Amino acid sequence: MALLSPYDDLTGRYTALPFTTEPALNRSDYVTERALDGLFTVLGEEERKIRSHPAARTTELLQRVFSS
């Protein structure tokens, strides 16, 4: 028998109540969305740094992309 997480236990008890439906919550989807949000936040900060500080353009590719 597998151990249930507190979340699984709570949703199991909730869906056992009469006249309730399965909650539209999925931990995997939530964690994936939050991780992608964090990734794009970090990417945005790096891009802002590269655009505002020429010294941050350390690779040949970045120097070619951001040269004017």
mmCIF file of the N, C-alpha and C atoms, coordinates in Angstrom:
data_MODEL
# 
_entry.id   MODEL 
# 
loop_
_atom_site.group_PDB 
_atom_site.id 
_atom_site.type_symbol 
_atom_site.label_atom_id 
_atom_site.label_alt_id 
_atom_site.label_comp_id 
_atom_site.label_asym_id 
_atom_site.label_entity_id 
_atom_site.label_seq_id 
_atom_site.pdbx_PDB_ins_code 
_atom_site.Cartn_x 
_atom_site.Cartn_y 
_atom_site.Cartn_z 
_atom_site.occupancy 
_atom_site.B_iso_or_equiv 
_atom_site.pdbx_formal_charge 
_atom_site.auth_seq_id 
_atom_site.auth_comp_id 
_atom_site.auth_asym_id 
_atom_site.auth_atom_id 
_atom_site.pdbx_PDB_model_num 
ATOM 1   N N  . MET A 1 1  ? 0.848   -1.175 0.000   1.00 0.00 ? 1  MET A N  1 
ATOM 2   C CA . MET A 1 1  ? 0.000   0.000  0.000   1.00 0.00 ? 1  MET A CA 1 
ATOM 3   C C  . MET A 1 1  ? 0.896   1.241  0.000   1.00 0.00 ? 1  MET A C  1 
ATOM 4   N N  . ALA A 1 2  ? 0.661   2.130  -0.926  1.00 0.00 ? 2  ALA A N  1 
ATOM 5   C CA . ALA A 1 2  ? 1.463   3.348  -1.039  1.00 0.00 ? 2  ALA A CA 1 
ATOM 6   C C  . ALA A 1 2  ? 0.998   4.381  -0.016  1.00 0.00 ? 2  ALA A C  1 
ATOM 7   N N  . LEU A 1 3  ? 1.938   5.159  0.442   1.00 0.00 ? 3  LEU A N  1 
ATOM 8   C CA . LEU A 1 3  ? 1.600   6.230  1.372   1.00 0.00 ? 3  LEU A CA 1 
ATOM 9   C C  . LEU A 1 3  ? 1.008   7.405  0.604   1.00 0.00 ? 3  LEU A C  1 
ATOM 10  N N  . LEU A 1 4  ? -0.055  7.968  1.106   1.00 0.00 ? 4  LEU A N  1 
ATOM 11  C CA . LEU A 1 4  ? -0.679  9.127  0.477   1.00 0.00 ? 4  LEU A CA 1 
ATOM 12  C C  . LEU A 1 4  ? -0.056  10.399 1.022   1.00 0.00 ? 4  LEU A C  1 
ATOM 13  N N  . SER A 1 5  ? 0.093   11.361 0.151   1.00 0.00 ? 5  SER A N  1 
ATOM 14  C CA . SER A 1 5  ? 0.550   12.664 0.609   1.00 0.00 ? 5  SER A CA 1 
ATOM 15  C C  . SER A 1 5  ? -0.628  13.372 1.265   1.00 0.00 ? 5  SER A C  1 
ATOM 16  N N  . PRO A 1 6  ? -0.366  14.381 2.086   1.00 0.00 ? 6  PRO A N  1 
ATOM 17  C CA . PRO A 1 6  ? -1.477  15.128 2.683   1.00 0.00 ? 6  PRO A CA 1 
ATOM 18  C C  . PRO A 1 6  ? -2.431  15.703 1.631   1.00 0.00 ? 6  PRO A C  1 
ATOM 19  N N  . TYR A 1 7  ? -1.886  16.119 0.493   1.00 0.00 ? 7  TYR A N  1 
ATOM 20  C CA . TYR A 1 7  ? -2.733  16.648 -0.584  1.00 0.00 ? 7  TYR A CA 1 
ATOM 21  C C  . TYR A 1 7  ? -3.666  15.567 -1.112  1.00 0.00 ? 7  TYR A C  1 
ATOM 22  N N  . ASP A 1 8  ? -3.106  14.377 -1.382  1.00 0.00 ? 8  ASP A N  1 
ATOM 23  C CA . ASP A 1 8  ? -3.930  13.283 -1.889  1.00 0.00 ? 8  ASP A CA 1 
ATOM 24  C C  . ASP A 1 8  ? -4.994  12.881 -0.873  1.00 0.00 ? 8  ASP A C  1 
ATOM 25  N N  . ASP A 1 9  ? -4.630  12.867 0.381   1.00 0.00 ? 9  ASP A N  1 
ATOM 26  C CA . ASP A 1 9  ? -5.582  12.533 1.437   1.00 0.00 ? 9  ASP A CA 1 
ATOM 27  C C  . ASP A 1 9  ? -6.720  13.560 1.484   1.00 0.00 ? 9  ASP A C  1 
ATOM 28  N N  . LEU A 1 10 ? -6.362  14.835 1.400   1.00 0.00 ? 10 LEU A N  1 
ATOM 29  C CA . LEU A 1 10 ? -7.364  15.903 1.443   1.00 0.00 ? 10 LEU A CA 1 
ATOM 30  C C  . LEU A 1 10 ? -8.305  15.834 0.248   1.00 0.00 ? 10 LEU A C  1 
ATOM 31  N N  . THR A 1 11 ? -7.750  15.674 -0.961  1.00 0.00 ? 11 THR A N  1 
ATOM 32  C CA . THR A 1 11 ? -8.623  15.617 -2.137  1.00 0.00 ? 11 THR A CA 1 
ATOM 33  C C  . THR A 1 11 ? -9.475  14.352 -2.122  1.00 0.00 ? 11 THR A C  1 
ATOM 34  N N  . GLY A 1 12 ? -8.943  13.257 -1.588  1.00 0.00 ? 12 GLY A N  1 
ATOM 35  C CA . GLY A 1 12 ? -9.731  12.036 -1.467  1.00 0.00 ? 12 GLY A CA 1 
ATOM 36  C C  . GLY A 1 12 ? -10.917 12.213 -0.539  1.00 0.00 ? 12 GLY A C  1 
ATOM 37  N N  . ARG A 1 13 ? -10.691 12.882 0.571   1.00 0.00 ? 13 ARG A N  1 
ATOM 38  C CA . ARG A 1 13 ? -11.786 13.141 1.515   1.00 0.00 ? 13 ARG A CA 1 
ATOM 39  C C  . ARG A 1 13 ? -12.810 14.109 0.911   1.00 0.00 ? 13 ARG A C  1 
ATOM 40  N N  . TYR A 1 14 ? -12.309 15.091 0.170   1.00 0.00 ? 14 TYR A N  1 
ATOM 41  C CA . TYR A 1 14 ? -13.205 16.069 -0.455  1.00 0.00 ? 14 TYR A CA 1 
ATOM 42  C C  . TYR A 1 14 ? -14.112 15.388 -1.477  1.00 0.00 ? 14 TYR A C  1 
ATOM 43  N N  . THR A 1 15 ? -13.539 14.567 -2.342  1.00 0.00 ? 15 THR A N  1 
ATOM 44  C CA . THR A 1 15 ? -14.347 13.931 -3.383  1.00 0.00 ? 15 THR A CA 1 
ATOM 45  C C  . THR A 1 15 ? -15.280 12.864 -2.812  1.00 0.00 ? 15 THR A C  1 
ATOM 46  N N  . ALA A 1 16 ? -15.035 12.416 -1.586  1.00 0.00 ? 16 ALA A N  1 
ATOM 47  C CA . ALA A 1 16 ? -15.928 11.448 -0.949  1.00 0.00 ? 16 ALA A CA 1 
ATOM 48  C C  . ALA A 1 16 ? -17.206 12.109 -0.435  1.00 0.00 ? 16 ALA A C  1 
ATOM 49  N N  . LEU A 1 17 ? -17.201 13.426 -0.325  1.00 0.00 ? 17 LEU A N  1 
ATOM 50  C CA . LEU A 1 17 ? -18.393 14.144 0.123   1.00 0.00 ? 17 LEU A CA 1 
ATOM 51  C C  . LEU A 1 17 ? -19.463 14.083 -0.970  1.00 0.00 ? 17 LEU A C  1 
ATOM 52  N N  . PRO A 1 18 ? -20.712 14.018 -0.576  1.00 0.00 ? 18 PRO A N  1 
ATOM 53  C CA . PRO A 1 18 ? -21.761 14.008 -1.597  1.00 0.00 ? 18 PRO A CA 1 
ATOM 54  C C  . PRO A 1 18 ? -21.840 15.348 -2.334  1.00 0.00 ? 18 PRO A C  1 
ATOM 55  N N  . PHE A 1 19 ? -22.205 15.300 -3.597  1.00 0.00 ? 19 PHE A N  1 
ATOM 56  C CA . PHE A 1 19 ? -22.417 16.468 -4.455  1.00 0.00 ? 19 PHE A CA 1 
ATOM 57  C C  . PHE A 1 19 ? -21.145 17.263 -4.734  1.00 0.00 ? 19 PHE A C  1 
ATOM 58  N N  . THR A 1 20 ? -19.992 16.644 -4.621  1.00 0.00 ? 20 THR A N  1 
ATOM 59  C CA . THR A 1 20 ? -18.743 17.321 -4.982  1.00 0.00 ? 20 THR A CA 1 
ATOM 60  C C  . THR A 1 20 ? -18.168 16.668 -6.229  1.00 0.00 ? 20 THR A C  1 
ATOM 61  N N  . THR A 1 21 ? -17.337 17.417 -6.899  1.00 0.00 ? 21 THR A N  1 
ATOM 62  C CA . THR A 1 21 ? -16.654 16.893 -8.081  1.00 0.00 ? 21 THR A CA 1 
ATOM 63  C C  . THR A 1 21 ? -15.154 16.907 -7.823  1.00 0.00 ? 21 THR A C  1 
ATOM 64  N N  . GLU A 1 22 ? -14.447 16.199 -8.665  1.00 0.00 ? 22 GLU A N  1 
ATOM 65  C CA . GLU A 1 22 ? -12.989 16.161 -8.548  1.00 0.00 ? 22 GLU A CA 1 
ATOM 66  C C  . GLU A 1 22 ? -12.430 17.577 -8.729  1.00 0.00 ? 22 GLU A C  1 
ATOM 67  N N  . PRO A 1 23 ? -11.603 18.053 -7.803  1.00 0.00 ? 23 PRO A N  1 
ATOM 68  C CA . PRO A 1 23 ? -11.036 19.405 -7.978  1.00 0.00 ? 23 PRO A CA 1 
ATOM 69  C C  . PRO A 1 23 ? -10.102 19.440 -9.185  1.00 0.00 ? 23 PRO A C  1 
ATOM 70  N N  . ALA A 1 24 ? -10.090 20.556 -9.857  1.00 0.00 ? 24 ALA A N  1 
ATOM 71  C CA . ALA A 1 24 ? -9.264  20.708 -11.063 1.00 0.00 ? 24 ALA A CA 1 
ATOM 72  C C  . ALA A 1 24 ? -7.857  21.151 -10.678 1.00 0.00 ? 24 ALA A C  1 
ATOM 73  N N  . LEU A 1 25 ? -7.253  20.414 -9.771  1.00 0.00 ? 25 LEU A N  1 
ATOM 74  C CA . LEU A 1 25 ? -5.907  20.738 -9.317  1.00 0.00 ? 25 LEU A CA 1 
ATOM 75  C C  . LEU A 1 25 ? -4.993  19.573 -9.667  1.00 0.00 ? 25 LEU A C  1 
ATOM 76  N N  . ASN A 1 26 ? -3.884  19.897 -10.265 1.00 0.00 ? 26 ASN A N  1 
ATOM 77  C CA . ASN A 1 26 ? -2.920  18.870 -10.618 1.00 0.00 ? 26 ASN A CA 1 
ATOM 78  C C  . ASN A 1 26 ? -1.550  19.357 -10.180 1.00 0.00 ? 26 ASN A C  1 
ATOM 79  N N  . ARG A 1 27 ? -0.957  18.650 -9.232  1.00 0.00 ? 27 ARG A N  1 
ATOM 80  C CA . ARG A 1 27 ? 0.332   19.092 -8.695  1.00 0.00 ? 27 ARG A CA 1 
ATOM 81  C C  . ARG A 1 27 ? 1.410   19.140 -9.758  1.00 0.00 ? 27 ARG A C  1 
ATOM 82  N N  . SER A 1 28 ? 1.451   18.169 -10.632 1.00 0.00 ? 28 SER A N  1 
ATOM 83  C CA . SER A 1 28 ? 2.491   18.146 -11.670 1.00 0.00 ? 28 SER A CA 1 
ATOM 84  C C  . SER A 1 28 ? 2.369   19.361 -12.588 1.00 0.00 ? 28 SER A C  1 
ATOM 85  N N  . ASP A 1 29 ? 1.152   19.670 -13.017 1.00 0.00 ? 29 ASP A N  1 
ATOM 86  C CA . ASP A 1 29 ? 0.950   20.846 -13.871 1.00 0.00 ? 29 ASP A CA 1 
ATOM 87  C C  . ASP A 1 29 ? 1.334   22.127 -13.144 1.00 0.00 ? 29 ASP A C  1 
ATOM 88  N N  . TYR A 1 30 ? 0.954   22.233 -11.880 1.00 0.00 ? 30 TYR A N  1 
ATOM 89  C CA . TYR A 1 30 ? 1.257   23.427 -11.096 1.00 0.00 ? 30 TYR A CA 1 
ATOM 90  C C  . TYR A 1 30 ? 2.766   23.613 -10.951 1.00 0.00 ? 30 TYR A C  1 
ATOM 91  N N  . VAL A 1 31 ? 3.459   22.549 -10.600 1.00 0.00 ? 31 VAL A N  1 
ATOM 92  C CA . VAL A 1 31 ? 4.910   22.636 -10.413 1.00 0.00 ? 31 VAL A CA 1 
ATOM 93  C C  . VAL A 1 31 ? 5.597   22.969 -11.726 1.00 0.00 ? 31 VAL A C  1 
ATOM 94  N N  . THR A 1 32 ? 5.151   22.371 -12.823 1.00 0.00 ? 32 THR A N  1 
ATOM 95  C CA . THR A 1 32 ? 5.735   22.652 -14.130 1.00 0.00 ? 32 THR A CA 1 
ATOM 96  C C  . THR A 1 32 ? 5.532   24.110 -14.512 1.00 0.00 ? 32 THR A C  1 
ATOM 97  N N  . GLU A 1 33 ? 4.327   24.623 -14.329 1.00 0.00 ? 33 GLU A N  1 
ATOM 98  C CA . GLU A 1 33 ? 4.045   26.027 -14.656 1.00 0.00 ? 33 GLU A CA 1 
ATOM 99  C C  . GLU A 1 33 ? 4.892   26.973 -13.822 1.00 0.00 ? 33 GLU A C  1 
ATOM 100 N N  . ARG A 1 34 ? 5.007   26.691 -12.535 1.00 0.00 ? 34 ARG A N  1 
ATOM 101 C CA . ARG A 1 34 ? 5.804   27.563 -11.658 1.00 0.00 ? 34 ARG A CA 1 
ATOM 102 C C  . ARG A 1 34 ? 7.279   27.512 -12.030 1.00 0.00 ? 34 ARG A C  1 
ATOM 103 N N  . ALA A 1 35 ? 7.787   26.334 -12.383 1.00 0.00 ? 35 ALA A N  1 
ATOM 104 C CA . ALA A 1 35 ? 9.188   26.202 -12.790 1.00 0.00 ? 35 ALA A CA 1 
ATOM 105 C C  . ALA A 1 35 ? 9.447   26.980 -14.077 1.00 0.00 ? 35 ALA A C  1 
ATOM 106 N N  . LEU A 1 36 ? 8.527   26.887 -15.044 1.00 0.00 ? 36 LEU A N  1 
ATOM 107 C CA . LEU A 1 36 ? 8.693   27.642 -16.289 1.00 0.00 ? 36 LEU A CA 1 
ATOM 108 C C  . LEU A 1 36 ? 8.610   29.138 -16.045 1.00 0.00 ? 36 LEU A C  1 
ATOM 109 N N  . ASP A 1 37 ? 7.702   29.565 -15.170 1.00 0.00 ? 37 ASP A N  1 
ATOM 110 C CA . ASP A 1 37 ? 7.628   30.989 -14.819 1.00 0.00 ? 37 ASP A CA 1 
ATOM 111 C C  . ASP A 1 37 ? 8.968   31.461 -14.258 1.00 0.00 ? 37 ASP A C  1 
ATOM 112 N N  . GLY A 1 38 ? 9.551   30.678 -13.364 1.00 0.00 ? 38 GLY A N  1 
ATOM 113 C CA . GLY A 1 38 ? 10.842  31.033 -12.775 1.00 0.00 ? 38 GLY A CA 1 
ATOM 114 C C  . GLY A 1 38 ? 11.942  31.061 -13.813 1.00 0.00 ? 38 GLY A C  1 
ATOM 115 N N  . LEU A 1 39 ? 11.941  30.093 -14.716 1.00 0.00 ? 39 LEU A N  1 
ATOM 116 C CA . LEU A 1 39 ? 12.953  30.040 -15.764 1.00 0.00 ? 39 LEU A CA 1 
ATOM 117 C C  . LEU A 1 39 ? 12.885  31.276 -16.653 1.00 0.00 ? 39 LEU A C  1 
ATOM 118 N N  . PHE A 1 40 ? 11.681  31.644 -17.082 1.00 0.00 ? 40 PHE A N  1 
ATOM 119 C CA . PHE A 1 40 ? 11.549  32.814 -17.949 1.00 0.00 ? 40 PHE A CA 1 
ATOM 120 C C  . PHE A 1 40 ? 11.849  34.112 -17.210 1.00 0.00 ? 40 PHE A C  1 
ATOM 121 N N  . THR A 1 41 ? 11.616  34.149 -15.910 1.00 0.00 ? 41 THR A N  1 
ATOM 122 C CA . THR A 1 41 ? 11.995  35.320 -15.115 1.00 0.00 ? 41 THR A CA 1 
ATOM 123 C C  . THR A 1 41 ? 13.511  35.486 -15.121 1.00 0.00 ? 41 THR A C  1 
ATOM 124 N N  . VAL A 1 42 ? 14.225  34.387 -14.893 1.00 0.00 ? 42 VAL A N  1 
ATOM 125 C CA . VAL A 1 42 ? 15.693  34.438 -14.894 1.00 0.00 ? 42 VAL A CA 1 
ATOM 126 C C  . VAL A 1 42 ? 16.220  34.795 -16.280 1.00 0.00 ? 42 VAL A C  1 
ATOM 127 N N  . LEU A 1 43 ? 15.631  34.228 -17.323 1.00 0.00 ? 43 LEU A N  1 
ATOM 128 C CA . LEU A 1 43 ? 16.050  34.566 -18.689 1.00 0.00 ? 43 LEU A CA 1 
ATOM 129 C C  . LEU A 1 43 ? 15.848  36.046 -18.981 1.00 0.00 ? 43 LEU A C  1 
ATOM 130 N N  . GLY A 1 44 ? 14.717  36.585 -18.523 1.00 0.00 ? 44 GLY A N  1 
ATOM 131 C CA . GLY A 1 44 ? 14.449  38.009 -18.730 1.00 0.00 ? 44 GLY A CA 1 
ATOM 132 C C  . GLY A 1 44 ? 15.456  38.892 -18.013 1.00 0.00 ? 44 GLY A C  1 
ATOM 133 N N  . GLU A 1 45 ? 15.819  38.508 -16.808 1.00 0.00 ? 45 GLU A N  1 
ATOM 134 C CA . GLU A 1 45 ? 16.811  39.282 -16.057 1.00 0.00 ? 45 GLU A CA 1 
ATOM 135 C C  . GLU A 1 45 ? 18.173  39.248 -16.761 1.00 0.00 ? 45 GLU A C  1 
ATOM 136 N N  . GLU A 1 46 ? 18.549  38.064 -17.257 1.00 0.00 ? 46 GLU A N  1 
ATOM 137 C CA . GLU A 1 46 ? 19.815  37.947 -17.985 1.00 0.00 ? 46 GLU A CA 1 
ATOM 138 C C  . GLU A 1 46 ? 19.800  38.792 -19.254 1.00 0.00 ? 46 GLU A C  1 
ATOM 139 N N  . GLU A 1 47 ? 18.696  38.761 -19.981 1.00 0.00 ? 47 GLU A N  1 
ATOM 140 C CA . GLU A 1 47 ? 18.616  39.567 -21.205 1.00 0.00 ? 47 GLU A CA 1 
ATOM 141 C C  . GLU A 1 47 ? 18.702  41.054 -20.885 1.00 0.00 ? 47 GLU A C  1 
ATOM 142 N N  . ARG A 1 48 ? 18.018  41.468 -19.829 1.00 0.00 ? 48 ARG A N  1 
ATOM 143 C CA . ARG A 1 48 ? 18.070  42.874 -19.422 1.00 0.00 ? 48 ARG A CA 1 
ATOM 144 C C  . ARG A 1 48 ? 19.512  43.269 -19.071 1.00 0.00 ? 48 ARG A C  1 
ATOM 145 N N  . LYS A 1 49 ? 20.224  42.380 -18.379 1.00 0.00 ? 49 LYS A N  1 
ATOM 146 C CA . LYS A 1 49 ? 21.610  42.654 -18.010 1.00 0.00 ? 49 LYS A CA 1 
ATOM 147 C C  . LYS A 1 49 ? 22.484  42.755 -19.259 1.00 0.00 ? 49 LYS A C  1 
ATOM 148 N N  . ILE A 1 50 ? 22.293  41.831 -20.203 1.00 0.00 ? 50 ILE A N  1 
ATOM 149 C CA . ILE A 1 50 ? 23.088  41.841 -21.431 1.00 0.00 ? 50 ILE A CA 1 
ATOM 150 C C  . ILE A 1 50 ? 22.828  43.105 -22.238 1.00 0.00 ? 50 ILE A C  1 
ATOM 151 N N  . ARG A 1 51 ? 21.578  43.515 -22.314 1.00 0.00 ? 51 ARG A N  1 
ATOM 152 C CA . ARG A 1 51 ? 21.243  44.706 -23.104 1.00 0.00 ? 51 ARG A CA 1 
ATOM 153 C C  . ARG A 1 51 ? 21.750  45.997 -22.463 1.00 0.00 ? 51 ARG A C  1 
ATOM 154 N N  . SER A 1 52 ? 21.765  46.050 -21.131 1.00 0.00 ? 52 SER A N  1 
ATOM 155 C CA . SER A 1 52 ? 22.137  47.306 -20.476 1.00 0.00 ? 52 SER A CA 1 
ATOM 156 C C  . SER A 1 52 ? 23.623  47.419 -20.150 1.00 0.00 ? 52 SER A C  1 
ATOM 157 N N  . HIS A 1 53 ? 24.343  46.313 -20.090 1.00 0.00 ? 53 HIS A N  1 
ATOM 158 C CA . HIS A 1 53 ? 25.767  46.344 -19.748 1.00 0.00 ? 53 HIS A CA 1 
ATOM 159 C C  . HIS A 1 53 ? 26.578  45.616 -20.820 1.00 0.00 ? 53 HIS A C  1 
ATOM 160 N N  . PRO A 1 54 ? 27.264  46.362 -21.661 1.00 0.00 ? 54 PRO A N  1 
ATOM 161 C CA . PRO A 1 54 ? 28.045  45.720 -22.724 1.00 0.00 ? 54 PRO A CA 1 
ATOM 162 C C  . PRO A 1 54 ? 29.057  44.706 -22.197 1.00 0.00 ? 54 PRO A C  1 
ATOM 163 N N  . ALA A 1 55 ? 29.544  44.876 -20.982 1.00 0.00 ? 55 ALA A N  1 
ATOM 164 C CA . ALA A 1 55 ? 30.517  43.937 -20.424 1.00 0.00 ? 55 ALA A CA 1 
ATOM 165 C C  . ALA A 1 55 ? 29.904  42.559 -20.202 1.00 0.00 ? 55 ALA A C  1 
ATOM 166 N N  . ALA A 1 56 ? 28.592  42.475 -20.124 1.00 0.00 ? 56 ALA A N  1 
ATOM 167 C CA . ALA A 1 56 ? 27.919  41.190 -19.918 1.00 0.00 ? 56 ALA A CA 1 
ATOM 168 C C  . ALA A 1 56 ? 27.883  40.368 -21.209 1.00 0.00 ? 56 ALA A C  1 
ATOM 169 N N  . ARG A 1 57 ? 28.239  40.984 -22.321 1.00 0.00 ? 57 ARG A N  1 
ATOM 170 C CA . ARG A 1 57 ? 28.249  40.287 -23.614 1.00 0.00 ? 57 ARG A CA 1 
ATOM 171 C C  . ARG A 1 57 ? 29.589  39.582 -23.768 1.00 0.00 ? 57 ARG A C  1 
ATOM 172 N N  . THR A 1 58 ? 29.734  38.480 -23.097 1.00 0.00 ? 58 THR A N  1 
ATOM 173 C CA . THR A 1 58 ? 31.040  37.843 -22.992 1.00 0.00 ? 58 THR A CA 1 
ATOM 174 C C  . THR A 1 58 ? 31.358  36.864 -24.105 1.00 0.00 ? 58 THR A C  1 
ATOM 175 N N  . THR A 1 59 ? 30.367  36.325 -24.773 1.00 0.00 ? 59 THR A N  1 
ATOM 176 C CA . THR A 1 59 ? 30.665  35.348 -25.822 1.00 0.00 ? 59 THR A CA 1 
ATOM 177 C C  . THR A 1 59 ? 30.642  36.018 -27.191 1.00 0.00 ? 59 THR A C  1 
ATOM 178 N N  . GLU A 1 60 ? 31.289  35.388 -28.143 1.00 0.00 ? 60 GLU A N  1 
ATOM 179 C CA . GLU A 1 60 ? 31.323  35.921 -29.503 1.00 0.00 ? 60 GLU A CA 1 
ATOM 180 C C  . GLU A 1 60 ? 29.912  36.027 -30.076 1.00 0.00 ? 60 GLU A C  1 
ATOM 181 N N  . LEU A 1 61 ? 29.076  35.028 -29.802 1.00 0.00 ? 61 LEU A N  1 
ATOM 182 C CA . LEU A 1 61 ? 27.706  35.036 -30.300 1.00 0.00 ? 61 LEU A CA 1 
ATOM 183 C C  . LEU A 1 61 ? 26.933  36.230 -29.737 1.00 0.00 ? 61 LEU A C  1 
ATOM 184 N N  . LEU A 1 62 ? 27.024  36.459 -28.432 1.00 0.00 ? 62 LEU A N  1 
ATOM 185 C CA . LEU A 1 62 ? 26.328  37.595 -27.838 1.00 0.00 ? 62 LEU A CA 1 
ATOM 186 C C  . LEU A 1 62 ? 26.841  38.912 -28.382 1.00 0.00 ? 62 LEU A C  1 
ATOM 187 N N  . GLN A 1 63 ? 28.135  38.999 -28.633 1.00 0.00 ? 63 GLN A N  1 
ATOM 188 C CA . GLN A 1 63 ? 28.685  40.232 -29.180 1.00 0.00 ? 63 GLN A CA 1 
ATOM 189 C C  . GLN A 1 63 ? 28.156  40.475 -30.595 1.00 0.00 ? 63 GLN A C  1 
ATOM 190 N N  . ARG A 1 64 ? 28.003  39.402 -31.380 1.00 0.00 ? 64 ARG A N  1 
ATOM 191 C CA . ARG A 1 64 ? 27.459  39.564 -32.728 1.00 0.00 ? 64 ARG A CA 1 
ATOM 192 C C  . ARG A 1 64 ? 25.980  39.926 -32.695 1.00 0.00 ? 64 ARG A C  1 
ATOM 193 N N  . VAL A 1 65 ? 25.231  39.301 -31.805 1.00 0.00 ? 65 VAL A N  1 
ATOM 194 C CA . VAL A 1 65 ? 23.774  39.543 -31.731 1.00 0.00 ? 65 VAL A CA 1 
ATOM 195 C C  . VAL A 1 65 ? 23.493  40.974 -31.303 1.00 0.00 ? 65 VAL A C  1 
ATOM 196 N N  . PHE A 1 66 ? 24.218  41.468 -30.312 1.00 0.00 ? 66 PHE A N  1 
ATOM 197 C CA . PHE A 1 66 ? 23.895  42.776 -29.743 1.00 0.00 ? 66 PHE A CA 1 
ATOM 198 C C  . PHE A 1 66 ? 24.761  43.910 -30.291 1.00 0.00 ? 66 PHE A C  1 
ATOM 199 N N  . SER A 1 67 ? 25.587  43.659 -31.291 1.00 0.00 ? 67 SER A N  1 
ATOM 200 C CA . SER A 1 67 ? 26.371  44.738 -31.869 1.00 0.00 ? 67 SER A CA 1 
ATOM 201 C C  . SER A 1 67 ? 25.492  45.562 -32.791 1.00 0.00 ? 67 SER A C  1 
ATOM 202 N N  . SER A 1 68 ? 25.792  46.851 -32.850 1.00 0.00 ? 68 SER A N  1 
ATOM 203 C CA . SER A 1 68 ? 24.969  47.698 -33.728 1.00 0.00 ? 68 SER A CA 1 
ATOM 204 C C  . SER A 1 68 ? 25.755  48.266 -34.864 1.00 0.00 ? 68 SER A C  1 
# 
